[in-house]
Amino acid sequence: MANVLIESAAKYYGTMQVLHDVDITVADGEFVVLVGPSGCGKSTLLRMIAGLESISGGTIRIDGKSVNNVAAKNRDIAMVFQSYALYPHMTVRENMSFSLKLKGVSKDVISEQVDRAAGILGLGELLNRYPKQLSGGQRQRVAMGRAIVRDPSVFLFDEPLSNLDAKLRVAMRAEIKSLHQRLKTTVVYVTHDQIEAMTMADKIVVMSGGRVEQVGPPLELYDNPANRFVAGFLGSPSMNFVEGSVKDDDFVSDSGLRLPLPENTHSSAKGRRAAYGIRPEYFTVTGEGLPLIVDVVEPTGSETQIVGHIGEDVLVATFRERVETRPGDTLHILPDYTHAQLFDHETGRRLDGAIALESAA
């Protein structure tokens, strides 16, 4: 096991810069997820850690040693790809043992390592099959097994679940997390799926446009996003945003809806254009409250999601209880204003809470 330290990392393709001064620390044994939309630079950064892409600036250290000029095969890492990258003409056992054979490891040690990995991943009965005889989930387990047998210092995962169906993705998330808890190996995992990030990570790195937006534990980022991008990216359905301005001691939307300011709103917010944010789960149905005109009702069984509008402001509300309503009805909903957040219109930075106060200090 080892830690990974990324200091001021930059990446250029010609004159185009795709990564900008990235700083990330991955502790020994930590499960860190890089998450963000397509094109944000997360897979490029992972490939730079692996040595499959060169670094244009800054330093990448593994276990305290710079690997900027170290070949991929000498970095003591193992990578699991989205496409599985299995050799179709080899059995499961041969796929898992191939890298050890290349290193000249003895047959007895290879057999022991492969059997150990197969036991961990439930592949014992599949060792003599070929990839074409396996399901998508089984192929992914073989790809992970091939990484495990190398006993690397760092595991790298590049969107390993994107080719699986929804039900299998949920099962594989649990398997990978359980595997990490047993092996206690350092993991850097890339995904565009924020649910994967929230459920699997010890620490999330949210990226956008080649920059790190925020780093921290999943629930810390969910509850205390540093900016509007992080607030909108984490959560499904995503946070509601109402556009307007801060006037006196209230927020007034462009359509005239007046809402109380969140606690600890910084004094510099007064008079600013801003976005008022509140997550869909922080509404209750009540006789008194905001008059939401219902547009869409989406019952999922465990909860009811309602899309509606108040004037020109569109809101999404999610309720654990069954809500008897239909499109065209008026539903009175009360937001929990203690969970409201305020974001600057120009910069997207948070204007309330501890993050805003730290930024102003």
N, C-alpha and C positions, 0 to 999 in steps of 0.2 A: 504494500500500500504506500501511497505517497500523496503529498499535497501538490496542487497546481496553482501557480501564481502567474497571472497575466498582467503585465505592466505597460500601459500606454501603447497597446498593440494597434497597429495601423495596417491597412491593406490597400494597395493600389493595383488597378488593372490599367496600365498605361497612365493616362492623366486622370482617370476616374478613381476617386477614393471611395471605397465601399465599407471600410471600418475606420472609425475615428477615435483614437486615444482610449481604447477599451481597457478598463481596470477591473479585474475579477480575481477574487481569492477563493479557491476551493480547498477546504480543509481535508486532512487525512481522513478517509472513510466517509466523507460527506457525499450526499446525493444532490447534485446541483442541476437544475433544468434551465436551459436557455430557451426562452419562448418569445415569439413575436410573429408578425405577419410574414408572408412570403416576401423574400427580397430584403429582409432587414439585416442580413449578414450573419445569422446564427450558425448556419451550416458551414459557411466560409471560415468562421472562427473555429469551429470544431475540427475542420480539416487542417487548419493551421496548428492546432494542438497535436493532431495526429502526425504532422509532418508531410501531409499530402498537398499542402499549399505552403508556399514560402511566406515569410513575414516581411512586410515592407518597412516596419518601424516598431520600436519598442522591444519587449523581451517576453518570452514564455519560459517559465521555469517549471520543471518537474522534479519534485523532491529536492528543491533548492538549487538545482543545476540548470543553467541555460541550455535550451535545446534548439535554439534558433538555427544552428548549423549542424544539427544531429539528424541523420537519416531516419526515416520513419521506422525502419526495422530495428533500430537501436534505441528506441525511446521507451521500451517496456510498456507499451500500451496495446490494447486490443479494441477493435472497432466492430460494431454491429451495424450493418447497413439496412436501409429501407428495403432493398431488393433481395435480401438474404445472401446473395453472392455465393451460392453453393455450387459445387462442381457436379453437373448432372450425371457424369459417368462414374461417380464414386458413391459408395454406400455411405450411410450416416457415419459409421465408424471411421471410414477412410477420410471423409470430410473433416471430422473432428480431430483426427490424428495427423493430418497433412502438415500443418505448420511445425509440429514437433519432429516429424521425420526430416523436414528440411534442416532443422537445427542439429540433427544427428543424435537425438535422444534415443536411448536404448528401447527395444521393443517392450520389455517388461514395464518400464516406467510409463511408456505411452499407453499401454493397456490399462495400467492402474489409473492414470489420469483420466482416460476416456470413460472408464467404468464409473469413476467417482462423479464426473460431470453428468453422465447419463443417469445415475441414481438421483442426483439433485434435481434434474429436470424431467424425470419420468420418461426417459428415452430408452430404457433397457430393452424393451421388446421391439424397438425400431432400428436397432443398430445395423441390421443387414438389409434394410430397405434403401431404395434410391429416392432422391428428392421428388421425382414425379409421382411416387407412391404415397406422398405425405400431404396432409392438409396444410393450409397457410400457417396455422398456429404451430403445427409440428415443425415446419421448416424454420420458423422463427426461433423455436427452442433449440434446434440444431445449430443455428447461427450463434446463439448465445453459448451453447455448449462448446463450440469451436473456440470461442473467446475464453471461456473458463479454463480449458485445459492448459492454456498458456500461462495461467496464474500471473496475470499482468499486475503492474502497480496501479494502473488507471484503466477503467472501462469507458469507452466512448460509444454512445448510441445516437445514430442519425435517423430520426423519425422512424423507428423500427416497426411501429404499429399502423402506419398509414395505409398499408395494403390489406388490412384485415377488416372484416365486417364489424358493426357496432358491438354486438354481443361478445365477440371474441376479443375485441380491443379491451373491454372491461376486464375480462378474465386474465388477459396477458399483462395488464397494468398491475394486477394483484400479484402475478407470478414474478414479475421483475422486481417489484418492491420487496416481496418476500425473499427473493434471491439476494438482494442487497443486504437485507437484515441478517441473513445467514453468513454471507461471505465478508461483510463489512469492508468492501472494497470501495475506493474512490470512484465515483461515477459522474460523468458529464453527459447529459442527455439533451438532445435537441428535439423540439416539437413546435408545431404551430397551434396545437390543440391546448387551450388554456385549462381544460378539465384535466388532461393528463398532467399538466404542470402542477395544478393545485393538489391533486390527489397523491402524487408520487414524491414531490421534492422535499428535501430538508430546507433548501434555499432556492428561490426563483430569481433569475436574471431576466428582466423584461427589456427587450431590444426593439428599436425602431430606427430606420434610416441609418443603420450602421453604428448607432450609439446605444449606450446603456441608459435606459430611462430610470430604472430603480432596481435595487437588489435587496432581498430580505426573505424571511419566512413567508410561506403562502398566505396565512391569515393576516399577517401584518400588512402585506401589500394590498390585500383585499379590503381591509378595514381602513387603512391609512395610505391611500395612493398619493404619490408625490405630485402627480399631474393628471390632467384629463385623459391623456392617452392610456396610462396605466389603469385608471378608474374604468374606462370604457372597454379596455381589452380583457380584463379579468372579470369573470362573472357571466352566467348564462341563465336567463336573458341579461343583456348588458345594462349598465346603469342608465337611468333616465336623466336626460339633460334638458333643462328649460333655459332658453336664452333670455337675457334681460339686463337689468342694471341694478346696482346697489343705491338705494335712495333712503336717506335718513337711517332708520334702524331696521329697514326691511329690504327684501329683494322684490323687485317688480318686473314681471315678465313682459315681453314685448306686446302680449295680448292683454295686459292689465292684471294678471293674476299676482296677488300680493302674498309673499311667504316670509316667515320670520328668518332672520339670518342665523346660520349655524353658530354654535358656541365658539368662542375664541377667534371670531373673524377679525383679521388684522385691520387696524384703523386705516391703513392705506387703501383698503377696498372701497371706501366711501366714494361714491360717484363713478365707480368704474363699470364698464361693461363686463359682464361675467356670465358664467353658466352655473345654474343651480342643479346639483346632482343628488339623486336619491335612488337607492336600489329597489327593484321591484318587490322584494320580500318585506319591505318596511312600510306596508300599507295594511290597514284593517278596514273592514266594512262596518260602517256606523251610521246611525240616523243623522248625525251631524258630521260635516266634513266637506271635502271638495266635491262638487257635482261633476262626476265623470260620465260623459255620454259614451256608452258602450258601442264599440265598432266590431270587435271580434272576441269570441269566447272560445278558449282552447282547453278543454278538460283532458288531463293526462292520466287520470285515475288517482294518483297520489296528491295531485294539486290541480288548481285551476288558474290558468293564465288569461288575463283580460287585457285587451288593447283598447284604449279609448282616447277621448280628447276632452279638454277643457278649453273652450275657445279654440285657438289655433295650436295650443300646446298638446302634443301627443304623449301619453303616458302608458307604460306597461306595468301591470300589478300582478303579483303572483300570490295566491292564497292556498294554504294547506287544506282548508276546509272546502266543501262543495259550495259553490256560489250559484244560486238560482237566478240567472239573468240572461238576457238575450240582446242581440244587436238592436240599438235604438233606445234601450232603457237608460234611465239615469241612475247611476250607482254612486252613493255617497261614500267616499273613502277618506280616511284620516291618515296622513303620513306621520311616521315617527320622526319628528324633526331633530331628535338627538342624533340621528344618523345622517342628516343632511350634510352636504359638502359643497364648497364654493370654489370655482376655478376661474382664473383670469382669462378674459376673452382673447387677449393678444398672445400671451405666452403659454397658456394652458396650465400654469402653476397653481397649486393649491393656495387658497387665500384664508383658510381657516385651520384650526387644530394645531397640534405640536409642530407639524412639518412647516406650516406657514410661519409660525413664531420663530423656529430655528432659522429659516431663510431670511427673516427680517433682522435677526440679531447681528 
